Amino acid sequence: MRNKKSTDGKEERLSALQDRFSDIGRALGMFPRLQVASDDVLDAYAAAWTALRITENGAKRIPEHPSIDAKGLRMEMWY
């Protein structure tokens, strides 16, 4: 995976998300660069994709048995 702020990284992320979200190209052009960076728009779509996969039981958690931090939050990532 490439750096998300590089041109190649943005294209890689966009390619992975376009099949699921056909409107992503339009969303990337909706806001002036000074208001919202394109990598932030891609982050939002990636988070939405992960949330959808979690609700559809299609996502995986790492680690499988996460530890709990001092605030009681699970230390985990989903993909």
C-alpha positions as a printed Julia matrix, in Angstrom:
79×3 Matrix{Float64}:
   0.0     0.0    0.0
   1.31    3.41  -0.95
   1.29    6.63   1.09
  -2.3     7.9    1.12
  -1.22   11.48   0.33
   0.8    10.55  -2.76
  -0.8    10.53  -6.2
  -0.26    6.77  -6.51
  -1.69    6.21  -3.03
  -4.82    8.26  -3.77
  -5.36    6.39  -7.03
  -4.91    3.05  -5.26
  -7.47    3.93  -2.58
  -9.9     5.41  -5.11
  -9.68    2.26  -7.21
 -10.45    0.07  -4.19
 -13.48    2.19  -3.22
 -15.05    2.94  -6.62
 -16.68   -0.48  -6.99
 -18.58    0.0   -3.73
 -19.31    3.74  -4.01
 -20.08    4.91  -7.56
 -20.44    8.56  -6.44
 -16.97    8.87  -4.92
 -15.55   10.77  -7.91
 -18.26   13.42  -7.59
 -17.69   13.67  -3.85
 -13.98   14.31  -4.38
 -14.81   17.35  -6.51
 -17.5    18.83  -4.25
 -15.26   20.75  -1.87
 -12.44   23.23  -2.48
  -9.05   21.85  -1.46
  -8.82   24.43   1.33
 -12.0    23.06   2.93
 -11.45   19.31   2.62
  -8.4    17.42   1.42
  -9.04   14.55  -0.99
  -7.37   12.05   1.36
  -9.9    13.05   4.05
 -12.78   12.3    1.66
 -11.2     8.93   0.87
 -10.76    8.28   4.62
 -14.48    8.91   5.17
 -15.44    6.5    2.38
 -13.0     3.87   3.7
 -14.55    4.2    7.17
 -18.04    3.86   5.69
 -16.96    0.78   3.72
 -15.54   -0.82   6.86
 -18.71   -0.02   8.82
 -20.83   -1.63   6.11
 -18.64   -4.73   6.1
 -18.88   -4.97   9.91
 -22.69   -4.85   9.76
 -22.69   -7.45   6.99
 -20.29   -9.71   8.95
 -17.71   -9.33   6.2
 -14.98   -7.49   8.13
 -12.17   -8.9   10.21
 -10.69   -7.57  13.43
  -7.01   -7.53  14.34
  -5.99   -8.72  16.76
  -8.68  -11.36  17.16
  -8.7   -10.84  20.95
  -7.85   -7.17  21.54
  -6.52   -5.78  24.78
  -8.34   -3.0   26.61
  -6.72    0.41  27.2
  -6.86    2.54  30.37
 -10.14    4.14  29.19
 -11.81    0.77  28.63
 -11.55    0.91  24.84
 -10.62   -2.16  22.79
  -7.3    -1.74  21.01
  -8.29   -3.11  17.62
  -8.43   -2.36  13.92
 -10.97   -3.57  11.37
 -10.41   -4.34   7.71
